[in-house]
Amino acid sequence: MRAYYFDNLEGDQRLPHDSGMDVPDEVLKSIGVLHWHIPIDAEGKYEQEITAVAKERSYRNHDIVSISKEGLGDEFETKIKSFYHEHMHEDEEIRYILEGTGFFDVREQSSESWIRCHMGAGDLLVLPAGIYHRFTLDMGNRVRTMRLFKDEPKWIAHNRGDQTDANPYRLEYLKSIQVQ
């Protein structure tokens, strides 16, 4: 995974939008974002490592999601745009890329800048509950991911707004990164 500041220029959300300014791991950790690279191998050893991470973080369920033009057909563009709305979740979001590539953009609270995380096969990303973020594919237009959950699989996005800014999970997140 490579993290860098988003350039904020107009253009297709699936383009790199690379400002040329890399973001060090310390900055990601300071906003609660964790990541690992667990290479996918033919023997399935990666599954053992994912299981270990899941156990350590108390994840009990998972599912596999594929996003592609072929799979979503006429709904593809609408679905991709919906993932790109700035939102947060009340649960940690953890994604492991099995195939393809995409971008997770996360808000750096101190500057309100977007940090773009370009992910590919073998990348594992953990976003804390309450962090504002968005997702899009890159120009490859396909990804297959494993989503991990602490409880039953669910995915409820709370789009950014005054109500979401006051959400208890958002406030707890801000407290966790020491924002008053």
Salt bridges, closest charged atoms under 4 A:
ASP7 OD1 - HIS17 ND1 2.85
ASP12 OD1 - ARG14 NE 3.13
ASP18 OD2 - ARG2 NH1 2.69
ASP22 OD1 - ARG2 NH2 2.64
ASP25 OD1 - HIS35 NE2 2.83
ASP63 OD2 - ARG147 NH2 2.64
GLU77 OE1 - ARG14 NH2 3.13
GLU77 OE1 - LYS81 NZ 3.84
GLU86 OE2 - ARG107 NE 2.92
GLU86 OE2 - ARG160 NH1 2.88
GLU90 OE2 - HIS158 NE2 3.73
ASP91 OD2 - LYS154 NZ 3.31
GLU92 OE2 - ARG57 NH2 2.69
GLU93 OE1 - HIS89 NE2 2.80
GLU93 OE2 - ARG95 NH2 3.21
GLU93 OE1 - HIS133 NE2 2.75
GLU99 OE1 - ARG142 NH1 3.76
GLU99 OE2 - ARG144 NE 3.37
ASP105 OD1 - ARG116 NE 2.73
ASP105 OD2 - ARG134 NE 2.82
GLU112 OE1 - ARG107 NE 3.79
GLU112 OE1 - ARG160 NH1 2.94
ASP123 OD1 - HIS37 ND1 2.76
ASP138 OD2 - HIS118 NE2 2.91
ASP151 OD1 - ARG60 NH2 2.60
ASP165 OD1 - ARG160 NE 3.85
